[in-house]
């Protein structure tokens, strides 16, 4: 084969350099998108896991019932502030991820009634975790963490009851909580959450045990919170509404210990999710932009 001419070699080198730059640019573009979103989601699962571990651990070890806001206030001091800062970032990341799931349907839940219910649940979860981010950030900046979930529930119920058809609104909210409880029990019974994990974790029996126990405990908590809110709607009495700490305190000692242990196990399961959860849809940000463009058209 005759040797290549110097001019042709230079052209080939320039073409190869352009291809390399284009590939590098595409890699940087993808790194600006999903990997950062995945990282936020994984930090979020870690923050959620730590919160549930602390809520369950406090109820088991010290007999103190607490919710997310109470736990964050307990961390606001000394070395605990480092964990508080990490959890605040995690709550924000989890909220962003759940909201993106609800908007672009990253998990493919569809537009059927059941799929829309799951997506609405994701949006509500985003709001709840954004509230936890605000609480944590406020504590870090020297402010007050706000009311616990019980006071927040009663204040929200009182506000709703002053609105036209406020009792109906509370009834609908309680129905949503009861439906959420049913979904938690379904997950505990069918263990379909294993499909959201990478196979090397989903095959482990202890991971299934953590998830089943954790979702069952969450189902009991949502069932109780929904029941108290239903009573508030039926009796037109905001004082009947309750948060997580309130419902744990209302349980018998045996039930409280069992549910607290389940919440702790759910926290451990969330930490497993932080490492092994499948973060769906590598084109989330692009789909968000596309939907925004369609709405603006």
N, C-alpha and C positions, 0 to 999 in steps of 0.2 A: 504494500500500500504506500503511495507516495506521501511524503511528509506534508502536513498541513501548512498552508501559507500563514505568515505572521498576521496578516490582516484578518483572516478567518478565525484564528485563535483569539484575537482581541474581541471580535464580535461575539464569539461563543462565551468568553469570560464575562462580557458585559451582560449578555442574556442570562447567564447563570446567576450573576449578581442581582439582576432585577427580580428573577424568580425567588431567590433567597429572601430578598427584602419583602416581596409580596407575601411569602409564607410567614415570615416573622411578623408582618403587620396583621395577618389574619390571626396568628396566635395571640398577639397582644390584644386584639379586639375581643377574642373569646375570653381572655383572662379578665378583661374589663367587665364582662357580662356575668356568665353563670358561675365560674369559680368563686367570685366574691359573694354572689347570692347563696351558693352552697355553703360557703364558710359562715355567713350570717345565720343560716338555718341551723347549722351544726352547733354553733355557739349558743343559739337559742334553745335547742334541745338540752344542752348542758345546763343552762340557767334554769330551765323548767325542772330538770332533774334535781338540781341542788335545792330548789324551793320545796319540792315534795319530800325530799329526804329530811329536810329540816322540820317541816310541818309534822310529818309522821314521827320523827325522832323525838321532838319535844313532847308530843302527846304520850309517847311510850315511856320515855325516861323520866320526865318531870311531871307528867300528868297535866301539862299546860296545853290547852287548846289554842291554836293559832291559825292564822291564814297567811296569805302571801305578804300582805302589808305588814303584819306583825313580825314576820320573819325578817323582812328588810330592815325594820327599825332596830331589831336586836343586833343586826350586823353592823350598824352605824357606830362604830367605835373601834379604835386600835387597828389591828391587822384585819379585822372583819371588813373594813372599808375597801380593802383591795378586792375581796370577794364581791362586795356590793357593787363596785365599779364594773367588774367583769359581768356580773349578772344583769346590770342595767343595759350594757351593750347587747347581751344575749336576748333580753326581752324585746329590745328594739328590732334586732335581727329576726327574731321569731315572728314578730308582728308583721314585718315587711314581707316575709316569706309566706305567711298564711294569707295575707291580703292578696299577694300576687297569685296564689293558688285559687282563691275565690274568684278573682277577676278573669284570669285566662284559662282556668280549669286545667291546671298542669297535671293533675292526677286522672283526668279523663272521666270525671263523674257524670258528665253529660248534662242535658237540659231537662231530663225527666224530673218528676216531682222529688224522687229520692235523691237524685244528683244535686238538684237545686238546694235541697235541705242541707246536704253535706257542705255545699259551697257557702251557704248562709252561715252555717256553724263555723266555718273557717274565718269568715269576716268577723263574727262575734268574738272568736278567739283572738283575732288580731287586735280588736278594740281592747279586750281585757289585758292582753300582754303589753299593749302600748300604755295602758294605765299603770301597770307595774313599772314600766320604764320611767314614766313621769314621777312616780313615787320614789323610785331609787335615785333618780337624778336630783330630785328636790332635796332628799336627805344628804346627798353628797355635796350639794351647794349650800348646806347649812339651813335649809328650810325644814318644814314639818312634813312628815310622811303622809299626812291625811288620815282620814278615818279608816277603821278596819272594815272588813267586808260586811259585817253585821250592821254597823252604822250606815254604811253606804247603801245597803239594801233597804234599810228603813227610810233613809232620806229619799231615795229614788222612788220607793212606794208611796211616800207621802206626796211627793211632787206629782206622781201619776194620778193619785186619787183626787187631786184638785183640778184635774183636766176633765173636759167633757168625756163621758164614757171611760173614765179612768179605771173603774173596776174591770171593764172589758179588756182594757190594755194590760192590766196586771194578769188577768186570766189567760190572755194569749202568751204573755211572758212565762207564766207558770207552765203552760202547755209545752212551750219550747224547751224548758228545763226538763220536764218529764220525758219528752221525746229524746233529749240528749241522754238522760239516764238509761232509757231503753237501748239506745245505740251502744252505750258503754257495756251494758249487760250482754248485748249481742256479740260484741268484740270478745268479751271474756269467754263466752260459750263456744264461739266458732274459731277463735284464735286466728282470724283472718288478718290480724295486724302483722303476722309473720311474712305475709306477702310484700310488705313495705320494707323488709330488711334484705340485705345481701345474703346470699345463700349460706355463707360460712357462719353467720350468726343465727339465721332462721332454723338451722338444723339442730341447734343446741337446746336440749330439753330445759335447762335452767332459764334460758331466755323466755321460753314459752310460759313457764311457771310465773316469772316476774310479771309478764304482760297480763296473763289471766287474772292473777290476784290484784294487780294494780287497777285494771279496768273495772273489775267487780267493786273494788272499794270506791272508785270514782263514781260508779253508778249509784251506790248507796248515798253518797254525798249529794249528787245532783237530784236524786229522788227526794231526799229530805228537804233540800233548799226549795225545790219546786212545790212540794207539799205545803211548806210554810207560806210561800208566796200565794198559793191558791187560797189558803185560809185568809190571808190579808185581803185578797180580792173579794172573797165571799162575805167576810165580816166588815169590809170597808174599814179596816184597821191596819194602818201601816206598821204598828208595833208588832204585828205577827210575823213580818218578814225577817229572814235570818240569813246570815252568811255561813261560811265554812266553819269558823270557830264556834259559832252559836250552835250549829247542828251537832258538832262533835261533843260539845258540852251537854247537849240534851240526851245523848245516848247513855245507855247503861254502861257500867265500867267494862263489862266483857265485850259488848259491841264496840265501844269506843276503842279498846285495845286492838280488836280485830281490824277495824277500819283504819286505824292509825298505822298498823303494820302493813296493810295493803297500800296505803298512800306512800309509805317509805319504799316499798317494793316497786311502786310505779315510778318513783324518782330514780331508782336504780335502772329500771327499764328505759327511762328517758335518756340516761347516760349511755346506755347501749345504743339507743337510736342516734345519739350525737356522733357515734363512730360508724355505725353500720346502716343507718337509714338510707334508702334510695331517695335521692333528691331528684324528682322527676323534671322532665322538659328542659333540655339544654338551650331552648330558644325563648325563655320566659320574657326577657327584656325586649327582644325583637317583637314578640307578639303583643306586648303592652304598647309599644310604639305603633304597631299596625292598627290595634283597636282604637288608640287615640286618634290616628289619622282618619279612620273611618267615621268616628264620631264628629270630627271637625269638618268632614267633607259635606 
